[in-house]
Amino acid sequence: MTESPPRESHLLHNPSGRATAADTTRRAALVTLFAAIAAIAVGYAAAFGAHGTPSWAPWLLALGIPTALGAIMILGATRGDRGVGPLKIPFAFVILMLVIGFGAALALPATEGPLSRLWLGLPARAAIVIYGVGLLPIFALPIAYALTFETQTLSAEDVERVRELARANQAETDSLMAPPQSVPANPARKPSDKQLPE
């Protein structure tokens, strides 16, 4: 019984089967995403300890969340055989801003009070999170995607390859789901000409 060759998702962007920058980028992003999610999970789990939340647990979240978001962005933006291309600069900027924002909010002393100085109407730590973590990526990423739209989005050839893979996958699924052909039954035997004795 012969087995069909495994289908590789990277064939959409790499029909030749050779390792490319996109393959390396995807692998590195997946490993990074796994490590970041593990750090987030450990940080959350540490909050349930009997002695309270340790001081290092929030830092795992402050590093894990930006890293996970960056890995997801990279996985979604990797195209062709060039990896993320020119988007690596805005991605690095966004990840750096998130790490600095969360880290500064954790590092600043919790001394806010009624007489504390406000930054654009907010206490210092809240202003860093709202303006640094919330607003800067909103401005940076859409501009970066707009500037790289022609080179980073799916081309007509990419869309046609997706359709070809979908048709091949559907044909294989239909062949696996088709009911087996029934074996024709043996023709009924003719009754014997001999009669039973009376």
N, C-alpha and C positions, 0 to 999 in steps of 0.2 A: 504494500500500500504506500503510495507516494504522498508526501506532504507538500502542500503548496508553500512557496517561499514566503517568509514573513514580510508583511507590509511595513515599510518604514515611513513615518510621518515626515522625516526630513527630505524624502525624495521630492516633495513639492518644490523645495528650493534648491535641491542638490541632486538632479537626476543622475549624475555620473556616479554617485555613491562615495566620492572622495570626501575626506574630512575638510571642512572649510572653517573660516572665521566664525560663520553663523553657528555651526555645530559646537565649536569651542565656547562661544558666548552663551549659548543655551545651556550647555552643561554647567558652566561656572555659575550662571544665574540660578539654576535649579539647586545646586549645592548650597549656594548662599541663602536661597530662600528657605531651604530645610534648616540650616543653622539658625537663621533669624527666628523662624517659628519655634524652634526648640528653646531659644533664649527667652522669647515671650512666654512660652508655657512655663518655664522654670521661674520666671519672675512672678507670674500669677500664682503658681503653686506655693511659692515662698510666703505669700500673704496669709496662708492658712496654717502657718507654723504655730506651735504652742507658745512661743516666746514673742509673738508679734512679727511684723514685717521687718526683715533685715534691711540695713541701709543700702545694700547693693542691689536689691530687687528692682527698685524703680529705674536704676541705670540700665538693667537688662532690657527693660521696656523702651527706655529712651534710645537705645542703640538698635534693638531688634525691630521696632516698628518702622523707622526710616529705611533700614536695610531690606526688610521684607517688601515695602512699597517700591523701592528701587529695583529689586529683583523682578517683581511683577511687571513693572514698566519695561524693563529690558526684554523680558520674555515676549511681551506683546508687541514690541517695536522692532524685533530682529527680523530683517528681510534679506532675501537673496543670499549671497555669499559674502557679504561685507559686515555682518553683525549689525550693530545699531547705527553705524555710520556717524554722521555729524551730530546725532542726538546725544552722544555720550557726554558732551559738554553741558547742555542744559540738565541732563539727568544727574550728573555729578553735582551741579549747582543746587538742584532741588534736594538731593539727599544730604548734602552738606548743610543746607539751611535747616532741614528738619532735625538733624543731629545737634546743631548748635542751638536751635530753639528749645528743644526738649532739655538739652543739657544745661542751658542757662537758666531755665525755669526751675530745674532741680538744684542747681548750684547756688542761686541767690538765696540769702537768708529770708526766712518767713517772718518779716518784721512789718508787714503792711498794717496800717492803721488809718484812722480818720485824717491824720495830718501827713500821711505819706505823699510823696510827689507822684503825680499822675503822668503817664506817657500817653498822649493823645486820648485822654479821658479814662484811662485804665491804669490800675496798679502795674508795677513793673513786670511781674511774672505773667500776669494775664495779658499784658500788651505784647510780650514776646511770643506767647503761644498764639494769640489771635492774629497779630500782624505778621510775625515771622513764619510761623508754621502754617497758618491758614491762608493768608493773602498772597504771599510771594509766589508759591507754586501756581496759584490761579493765574497770575500774570505771565510767569515764565513758560509754562508748558504749552498753552495754546499758541503763543508766538513761535515757539520752537517747532511745533507741528505744522504751523502754517508755512514757515520758511522752508521746511523739508518735505512738503506734501508731495511734490512731483517725484521725488526720489525714494521716499520711504513707504508710500502706499502701494497697494497691489496694482500691478499693471494688467493690461488686457491679457497678456500671456499667462500671468499668474492665475487670473480668474479662470482661463480655459484649462489650465492644469488642474485646478481644483475640481472643475466639472468632470474632467476625464477620470480623476481619481474617484469621484463620487459615483460615476457610471460603472467603473470597474468594481468598486466595492459593492454596489447594489446588485450587479450581475452575480458576483460570488455569493452574496447573501441569499439571493433567489435560488441559486443552485444548491446551496446547503439546506434551505428550507423546503425545497420541492419534495413531495412524497415519493417514496421509492416506487419504481415501476413494478406492478404486480406480475407474477409469473403466470402465464396462461395455464389454465387447468387442463389435465389430461382428458381427452375425449371420453365420454361415457362408453362403457363396454356394451356391445350389442347383446341382447338377451340370447341365451343359448337356444339353439333349434331343438335340442333334445327335450322331450317332455318327461315329466316325472311319471313313473308307472302308476296306474290307477289302482 
